[in-house]
């Protein structure tokens, strides 16, 4: 891809134009040397927006197996601020033009791409070619083809790949998985999941620009509802149908506002999800033959809360989901432990996203899915 400086990047954000060709760069294998299992891995954040500033960087301050080693930004004013706040040396500060030289920096083990969705594939591939392990913020990309390109690049460079699915490291999520797997309340028959919020902010934000976001609520919050439908049943869906609704077309000119989708699962369960940028929704409900499980709130940064039909509460001490997520991936790199959010999971979800959009285009038609166990993580 063409080099991106601050002015070019900002112009592309404003215009919604972004190329997809990739810069060539020779891959470098990356691995942990013997005796380095106790080393904290250095993470460089690519993109210093609100999620990096409010969640990822603070999570890295308290992480056990990784730390904030570097930054990549197109805004020079942020360089000094972040260097002072997190004691980052100038040598570990990059912009979009010199990003590829990160290959020469041994202090950085992992690159976390936190850019607009349409830029994920480019920078994940460039990071892999630089020999760095990769975390790609959700959604993994804006198409299945881009997911394949990221996976192939990481495999070719012999680096690890994870998607920024923080919920996969959250104890509430994993408690639901356990209850479903052990059939504590019998077989799952129905799952309902809502992941929504009301957008009243800047109408020029990149999330409302299809060229940058690739979609609306479905690609933003909807992937959480897809995921909780899946872990709420313990299996992948075999078909999906969907409908789209818009009540504020003047605001949501290019992206989907509200989407409802229905899933069928091979174990006979059915699922319903709602995702919206114009509603409030943050709940998972799992109905079983002998009871039920509920998380409410379910998809937010926490603290979360849950309960079951036997009168018990689901409760855990609150910890940063982002800290847990990044520590889990660092441990995976160092010790070979489970990768709780591999690239195949991100690709699976994009297959479902594309099927949902296809169903909407075809008037709510049921779209068959052939996912097998793709993306299902078993520790």
KARA-V231134 format. One record per pair of residues at least 4 apart in sequence whose ideal C-beta (glycine too) atoms are under 8 Angstrom apart, sorted by the first residue. I is the first residue (numbers start at 1). J is the second residue. If there is no record, write none. Layout:
# KARA-V231134
[[I | J] [I | J]]
This chain:
# KARA-V231134
[[1 | 19] [1 | 20] [1 | 21] [1 | 22] [1 | 23] [1 | 122] [1 | 126] [2 | 8] [2 | 19] [2 | 21] [2 | 23] [3 | 8] [3 | 23] [3 | 96] [3 | 97] [4 | 8] [4 | 9] [4 | 12] [4 | 74] [4 | 96] [4 | 97] [5 | 9] [5 | 74] [5 | 95] [5 | 96] [5 | 97] [6 | 10] [6 | 74] [6 | 75] [6 | 76] [6 | 95] [6 | 96] [7 | 11] [8 | 12] [8 | 96] [9 | 13] [9 | 74] [9 | 96] [10 | 14] [10 | 74] [11 | 15] [12 | 16] [12 | 17] [12 | 18] [12 | 212] [13 | 116] [13 | 206] [13 | 209] [13 | 212] [14 | 204] [15 | 211] [16 | 209] [16 | 210] [16 | 211] [16 | 212] [17 | 211] [18 | 116] [18 | 118] [18 | 119] [18 | 211] [18 | 212] [20 | 118] [20 | 121] [20 | 122] [20 | 146] [22 | 121] [22 | 122] [22 | 125] [22 | 126] [22 | 149] [23 | 100] [23 | 126] [23 | 129] [24 | 129] [25 | 100] [25 | 103] [25 | 126] [25 | 129] [25 | 130] [26 | 129] [27 | 128] [27 | 129] [27 | 131] [27 | 153] [27 | 156] [27 | 157] [27 | 158] [28 | 103] [28 | 129] [28 | 130] [28 | 131] [28 | 157] [29 | 131] [29 | 157] [29 | 158] [29 | 159] [30 | 109] [30 | 131] [30 | 132] [30 | 133] [30 | 157] [30 | 158] [30 | 159] [31 | 158] [32 | 36] [32 | 37] [32 | 39] [32 | 333] [32 | 334] [36 | 334] [37 | 334] [37 | 335] [39 | 334] [40 | 63] [40 | 64] [40 | 65] [40 | 66] [40 | 67] [40 | 330] [41 | 65] [41 | 66] [41 | 67] [41 | 109] [41 | 110] [41 | 133] [41 | 330] [41 | 333] [41 | 334] [42 | 66] [42 | 67] [42 | 68] [42 | 69] [42 | 70] [42 | 92] [42 | 107] [42 | 108] [42 | 109] [42 | 110] [43 | 60] [43 | 66] [43 | 67] [43 | 68] [43 | 69] [43 | 70] [43 | 108] [43 | 109] [43 | 110] [43 | 111] [43 | 112] [43 | 135] [43 | 326] [44 | 69] [44 | 70] [44 | 71] [44 | 72] [44 | 92] [44 | 94] [44 | 102] [44 | 108] [44 | 110] [44 | 111] [44 | 112] [44 | 132] [45 | 52] [45 | 56] [45 | 57] [45 | 68] [45 | 70] [45 | 71] [45 | 72] [45 | 112] [45 | 114] [46 | 72] [46 | 99] [46 | 111] [46 | 112] [46 | 113] [46 | 114] [46 | 115] [46 | 123] [46 | 127] [47 | 52] [47 | 72] [47 | 73] [47 | 113] [47 | 114] [47 | 115] [48 | 52] [48 | 53] [48 | 71] [48 | 73] [48 | 75] [48 | 78] [48 | 82] [48 | 114] [49 | 53] [49 | 114] [50 | 54] [51 | 55] [51 | 56] [51 | 114] [51 | 137] [52 | 56] [52 | 57] [52 | 114] [53 | 57] [54 | 58] [55 | 59] [55 | 301] [55 | 320] [55 | 322] [56 | 60] [56 | 112] [56 | 114] [56 | 322] [56 | 326] [57 | 61] [57 | 68] [57 | 82] [57 | 86] [58 | 62] [58 | 320] [58 | 322] [59 | 63] [59 | 320] [59 | 321] [59 | 322] [59 | 323] [59 | 325] [59 | 326] [60 | 66] [60 | 67] [60 | 68] [60 | 323] [60 | 326] [61 | 68] [61 | 86] [62 | 320] [62 | 323] [63 | 67] [63 | 323] [63 | 326] [63 | 327] [63 | 330] [64 | 327] [65 | 326] [65 | 327] [65 | 330] [65 | 331] [65 | 334] [66 | 109] [66 | 110] [66 | 326] [66 | 327] [66 | 329] [66 | 330] [68 | 86] [68 | 88] [69 | 88] [69 | 92] [69 | 107] [69 | 108] [69 | 109] [70 | 88] [70 | 92] [70 | 93] [70 | 94] [70 | 102] [70 | 105] [70 | 107] [70 | 108] [71 | 78] [71 | 79] [71 | 82] [71 | 88] [71 | 92] [71 | 93] [71 | 94] [72 | 93] [72 | 94] [72 | 95] [72 | 96] [72 | 99] [72 | 102] [72 | 111] [73 | 78] [73 | 79] [73 | 82] [73 | 93] [73 | 94] [73 | 95] [74 | 95] [74 | 96] [75 | 79] [76 | 80] [76 | 95] [77 | 81] [78 | 82] [79 | 83] [79 | 93] [80 | 84] [81 | 85] [82 | 86] [82 | 88] [82 | 93] [83 | 87] [83 | 88] [83 | 89] [83 | 90] [83 | 93] [88 | 92] [88 | 93] [89 | 93] [91 | 105] [91 | 107] [92 | 105] [92 | 107] [92 | 108] [94 | 98] [94 | 99] [94 | 101] [94 | 102] [95 | 99] [99 | 123] [99 | 126] [99 | 130] [100 | 126] [100 | 129] [100 | 130] [101 | 105] [102 | 108] [102 | 111] [102 | 127] [102 | 130] [102 | 132] [103 | 129] [103 | 130] [103 | 131] [103 | 132] [108 | 132] [109 | 132] [109 | 133] [109 | 333] [110 | 132] [110 | 133] [110 | 134] [110 | 135] [110 | 329] [110 | 330] [110 | 333] [111 | 123] [111 | 124] [111 | 127] [111 | 130] [111 | 132] [111 | 133] [111 | 134] [111 | 135] [112 | 134] [112 | 135] [112 | 137] [112 | 164] [112 | 326] [113 | 119] [113 | 120] [113 | 123] [113 | 124] [113 | 127] [113 | 134] [113 | 135] [113 | 136] [113 | 137] [114 | 137] [114 | 164] [115 | 119] [115 | 120] [115 | 123] [115 | 137] [116 | 206] [116 | 212] [116 | 213] [117 | 139] [117 | 141] [117 | 142] [117 | 212] [117 | 213] [117 | 214] [117 | 215] [117 | 219] [118 | 142] [118 | 211] [118 | 212] [118 | 213] [118 | 214] [119 | 123] [119 | 212] [120 | 124] [120 | 136] [120 | 137] [120 | 139] [120 | 140] [120 | 141] [120 | 142] [120 | 146] [120 | 150] [121 | 125] [121 | 141] [121 | 142] [121 | 146] [121 | 147] [121 | 149] [121 | 150] [122 | 126] [123 | 127] [124 | 128] [124 | 134] [124 | 136] [124 | 150] [124 | 153] [124 | 154] [124 | 161] [125 | 129] [125 | 149] [125 | 150] [125 | 153] [126 | 130] [127 | 132] [127 | 134] [127 | 159] [128 | 132] [128 | 134] [128 | 150] [128 | 153] [128 | 154] [128 | 156] [128 | 157] [128 | 159] [128 | 161] [129 | 153] [129 | 157] [131 | 157] [131 | 159] [132 | 159] [133 | 159] [133 | 160] [133 | 161] [133 | 329] [133 | 333] [134 | 150] [134 | 154] [134 | 159] [134 | 160] [134 | 161] [134 | 162] [135 | 161] [135 | 162] [135 | 163] [135 | 164] [135 | 326] [135 | 329] [136 | 140] [136 | 141] [136 | 150] [136 | 161] [136 | 162] [136 | 163] [136 | 164] [136 | 343] [136 | 346] [137 | 163] [137 | 164] [138 | 163] [138 | 164] [138 | 165] [138 | 223] [138 | 346] [138 | 349] [139 | 214] [139 | 219] [139 | 220] [139 | 223] [139 | 346] [139 | 349] [139 | 350] [139 | 353] [140 | 146] [140 | 147] [140 | 150] [140 | 163] [140 | 343] [140 | 346] [140 | 347] [140 | 349] [140 | 350] [141 | 146] [141 | 147] [141 | 149] [141 | 150] [141 | 214] [141 | 346] [141 | 350] [142 | 146] [142 | 213] [142 | 214] [142 | 215] [142 | 219] [143 | 147] [143 | 214] [143 | 350] [143 | 354] [144 | 148] [144 | 347] [144 | 350] [144 | 351] [144 | 354] [145 | 149] [146 | 150] [147 | 151] [147 | 343] [147 | 346] [147 | 347] [147 | 350] [148 | 152] [148 | 347] [149 | 153] [150 | 154] [150 | 161] [150 | 343] [151 | 155] [151 | 161] [151 | 343] [151 | 344] [151 | 347] [152 | 156] [153 | 157] [154 | 159] [154 | 160] [154 | 161] [154 | 343] [160 | 329] [160 | 332] [160 | 333] [160 | 339] [161 | 342] [161 | 343] [162 | 329] [162 | 332] [162 | 339] [162 | 340] [162 | 341] [162 | 342] [162 | 343] [163 | 341] [163 | 342] [163 | 343] [163 | 345] [163 | 346] [164 | 325] [164 | 341] [165 | 223] [165 | 227] [165 | 325] [165 | 340] [165 | 341] [165 | 345] [165 | 346] [166 | 170] [166 | 301] [166 | 321] [166 | 322] [166 | 324] [166 | 325] [167 | 173] [167 | 224] [167 | 227] [167 | 228] [167 | 299] [167 | 321] [168 | 173] [168 | 227] [168 | 325] [168 | 328] [168 | 340] [168 | 341] [168 | 345] [168 | 377] [169 | 173] [169 | 174] [169 | 321] [169 | 324] [169 | 325] [169 | 327] [169 | 328] [169 | 340] [169 | 341] [170 | 174] [170 | 302] [170 | 304] [170 | 321] [170 | 324] [171 | 175] [171 | 316] [172 | 176] [172 | 295] [172 | 298] [172 | 304] [172 | 306] [172 | 314] [172 | 316] [173 | 177] [173 | 228] [173 | 231] [173 | 295] [174 | 178] [175 | 179] [175 | 306] [175 | 314] [175 | 316] [176 | 180] [176 | 228] [176 | 231] [176 | 232] [176 | 284] [176 | 286] [176 | 293] [176 | 295] [176 | 306] [176 | 314] [177 | 181] [177 | 231] [177 | 234] [178 | 182] [178 | 184] [179 | 184] [179 | 185] [179 | 286] [179 | 293] [179 | 308] [180 | 188] [180 | 231] [180 | 232] [180 | 233] [180 | 234] [180 | 286] [180 | 293] [181 | 234] [183 | 187] [183 | 288] [184 | 291] [184 | 308] [185 | 288] [185 | 289] [185 | 290] [185 | 291] [185 | 292] [185 | 293] [185 | 308] [185 | 309] [185 | 310] [186 | 288] [186 | 289] [186 | 290] [186 | 291] [187 | 267] [187 | 268] [187 | 269] [187 | 288] [187 | 289] [188 | 232] [188 | 233] [188 | 234] [188 | 267] [188 | 269] [188 | 286] [188 | 287] [188 | 288] [189 | 268] [189 | 269] [189 | 270] [189 | 287] [189 | 288] [189 | 289] [190 | 269] [190 | 270] [190 | 271] [190 | 272] [190 | 286] [190 | 287] [191 | 228] [191 | 229] [191 | 232] [191 | 233] [191 | 269] [191 | 270] [191 | 271] [191 | 272] [191 | 284] [191 | 285] [191 | 286] [191 | 287] [192 | 271] [192 | 272] [192 | 273] [192 | 283] [192 | 284] [192 | 285] [192 | 287] [193 | 224] [193 | 225] [193 | 228] [193 | 229] [193 | 232] [193 | 271] [193 | 272] [193 | 273] [193 | 274] [193 | 283] [193 | 284] [193 | 285] [193 | 298] [194 | 225] [194 | 273] [194 | 274] [194 | 275] [194 | 281] [194 | 282] [194 | 283] [195 | 221] [195 | 222] [195 | 224] [195 | 225] [195 | 228] [195 | 273] [195 | 274] [195 | 275] [195 | 281] [195 | 282] [195 | 298] [195 | 299] [196 | 217] [196 | 221] [196 | 258] [196 | 274] [196 | 275] [196 | 276] [196 | 277] [196 | 278] [196 | 279] [196 | 280] [196 | 281] [196 | 282] [197 | 221] [197 | 276] [197 | 277] [197 | 279] [197 | 280] [197 | 281] [198 | 277] [198 | 278] [198 | 279] [198 | 280] [199 | 207] [199 | 208] [199 | 251] [199 | 277] [199 | 278] [201 | 205] [203 | 208] [203 | 251] [204 | 208] [204 | 209] [205 | 209] [206 | 212] [206 | 213] [207 | 212] [207 | 213] [207 | 216] [207 | 220] [207 | 255] [207 | 277] [208 | 213] [208 | 216] [208 | 251] [208 | 252] [208 | 253] [208 | 254] [208 | 255] [209 | 213] [209 | 254] [209 | 255] [210 | 214] [210 | 215] [210 | 216] [210 | 254] [210 | 255] [213 | 219] [213 | 220] [213 | 255] [214 | 219] [215 | 219] [215 | 220] [215 | 255] [215 | 256] [215 | 353] [215 | 357] [216 | 220] [216 | 252] [216 | 254] [216 | 255] [216 | 256] [216 | 257] [216 | 277] [217 | 221] [217 | 222] [217 | 255] [217 | 256] [217 | 257] [217 | 258] [217 | 259] [217 | 275] [217 | 276] [217 | 277] [218 | 222] [218 | 223] [218 | 256] [218 | 259] [218 | 275] [218 | 353] [218 | 356] [218 | 357] [219 | 223] [219 | 353] [220 | 275] [220 | 277] [221 | 225] [221 | 275] [221 | 276] [221 | 277] [221 | 299] [222 | 226] [222 | 259] [222 | 273] [222 | 275] [222 | 353] [222 | 356] [223 | 227] [223 | 349] [223 | 353] [224 | 228] [224 | 275] [224 | 299] [225 | 229] [225 | 273] [225 | 274] [225 | 275] [225 | 299] [226 | 230] [226 | 273] [226 | 349] [226 | 352] [226 | 353] [227 | 231] [227 | 349] [228 | 232] [228 | 273] [228 | 284] [228 | 295] [228 | 298] [228 | 299] [229 | 233] [229 | 237] [229 | 263] [229 | 271] [229 | 272] [229 | 273] [230 | 234] [230 | 235] [230 | 236] [230 | 237] [230 | 375] [230 | 376] [232 | 271] [232 | 284] [232 | 286] [232 | 293] [233 | 265] [233 | 267] [233 | 269] [233 | 271] [233 | 286] [234 | 267] [235 | 265] [235 | 266] [235 | 267] [235 | 376] [236 | 265] [236 | 266] [236 | 348] [236 | 369] [236 | 371] [236 | 372] [236 | 373] [236 | 374] [236 | 375] [236 | 376] [237 | 263] [237 | 264] [237 | 265] [237 | 271] [237 | 352] [237 | 369] [237 | 371] [238 | 264] [238 | 265] [238 | 266] [238 | 368] [238 | 369] [238 | 370] [238 | 371] [239 | 263] [239 | 264] [239 | 366] [239 | 367] [239 | 368] [239 | 369] [240 | 261] [240 | 262] [240 | 263] [240 | 264] [240 | 352] [240 | 355] [240 | 356] [240 | 359] [240 | 366] [240 | 367] [240 | 369] [241 | 261] [241 | 262] [241 | 359] [241 | 364] [241 | 365] [241 | 366] [241 | 367] [242 | 259] [242 | 260] [242 | 261] [242 | 262] [242 | 356] [242 | 357] [242 | 359] [242 | 360] [242 | 364] [243 | 259] [243 | 260] [243 | 261] [243 | 360] [243 | 364] [244 | 256] [244 | 257] [244 | 258] [244 | 259] [244 | 360] [245 | 257] [245 | 258] [245 | 259] [245 | 260] [246 | 252] [246 | 256] [246 | 257] [246 | 258] [247 | 257] [247 | 258] [247 | 278] [248 | 252] [248 | 257] [248 | 278] [249 | 253] [249 | 257] [251 | 257] [252 | 256] [252 | 257] [252 | 277] [252 | 278] [255 | 277] [257 | 276] [257 | 277] [257 | 278] [258 | 274] [258 | 275] [258 | 276] [258 | 277] [258 | 278] [258 | 279] [259 | 274] [259 | 275] [259 | 276] [259 | 356] [259 | 360] [260 | 272] [260 | 273] [260 | 274] [261 | 272] [261 | 273] [261 | 356] [261 | 359] [262 | 270] [262 | 271] [262 | 272] [263 | 270] [263 | 271] [263 | 272] [263 | 273] [264 | 269] [264 | 270] [264 | 271] [265 | 269] [265 | 270] [265 | 271] [274 | 279] [274 | 281] [275 | 281] [276 | 281] [282 | 296] [282 | 297] [282 | 298] [282 | 299] [282 | 300] [283 | 294] [283 | 295] [283 | 296] [283 | 297] [283 | 298] [284 | 293] [284 | 294] [284 | 295] [284 | 296] [284 | 298] [284 | 299] [285 | 292] [285 | 293] [285 | 294] [286 | 292] [286 | 293] [286 | 294] [287 | 292] [288 | 292] [288 | 293] [291 | 308] [291 | 309] [291 | 310] [292 | 308] [292 | 309] [293 | 306] [293 | 308] [293 | 309] [293 | 314] [294 | 306] [294 | 307] [294 | 308] [295 | 304] [295 | 305] [295 | 306] [295 | 314] [296 | 305] [296 | 306] [297 | 302] [297 | 304] [297 | 305] [298 | 304] [298 | 306] [300 | 304] [301 | 320] [301 | 321] [302 | 318] [302 | 319] [302 | 321] [303 | 318] [305 | 313] [305 | 314] [305 | 315] [306 | 313] [306 | 314] [306 | 315] [307 | 311] [307 | 312] [307 | 313] [307 | 314] [308 | 312] [308 | 314] [319 | 323] [319 | 324] [320 | 324] [321 | 325] [322 | 326] [323 | 327] [324 | 328] [325 | 329] [325 | 340] [325 | 341] [326 | 330] [327 | 331] [328 | 332] [328 | 337] [328 | 338] [328 | 340] [329 | 333] [329 | 339] [329 | 340] [329 | 341] [330 | 334] [331 | 335] [331 | 337] [332 | 336] [332 | 337] [332 | 338] [332 | 339] [332 | 340] [338 | 377] [338 | 379] [339 | 377] [340 | 377] [340 | 379] [341 | 345] [341 | 346] [341 | 377] [342 | 346] [342 | 375] [342 | 377] [343 | 347] [344 | 348] [344 | 374] [344 | 375] [345 | 349] [345 | 375] [345 | 377] [346 | 350] [346 | 375] [347 | 351] [347 | 374] [347 | 375] [348 | 352] [348 | 371] [348 | 374] [348 | 375] [349 | 353] [349 | 375] [350 | 354] [351 | 355] [351 | 369] [351 | 371] [352 | 356] [352 | 369] [352 | 371] [353 | 357] [354 | 358] [355 | 359] [355 | 367] [355 | 369] [356 | 360] [356 | 367] [357 | 361] [358 | 362] [358 | 365] [358 | 367] [359 | 364] [359 | 365] [359 | 366] [359 | 367] [360 | 364] [362 | 367] [371 | 375]]
